[in-house]
């Protein structure tokens, strides 16, 4: 299992996800990412600069 790190913006966006009815889908995707961070979907990107070696994931209605 991998460690997920949520940046401050993601923590703020969690409230928006809950109010838009995406909380259950988000939690489902987080579980997938915990065990296989490179699984598609959702899309991912490798970060650069100070955060090199980390992966960013975007969660929206499409996923």
VENWO-V471721 format. One record per run of one state. SS is the DSSP state (A for helix, B for strand, O for the rest). FROM is the first residue (numbers start at 0). TO is the last residue. If there is no record, write none. Layout:
# VENWO-V471721
ss=SS from=FROM to=TO
ss=SS from=FROM to=TO
This chain:
# VENWO-V471721
ss=O from=0 to=6
ss=A from=7 to=18
ss=O from=19 to=21
ss=A from=22 to=34
ss=O from=35 to=42
ss=B from=43 to=45
ss=O from=46 to=47
ss=A from=48 to=50
ss=O from=51 to=53
ss=B from=54 to=56
ss=O from=57 to=62
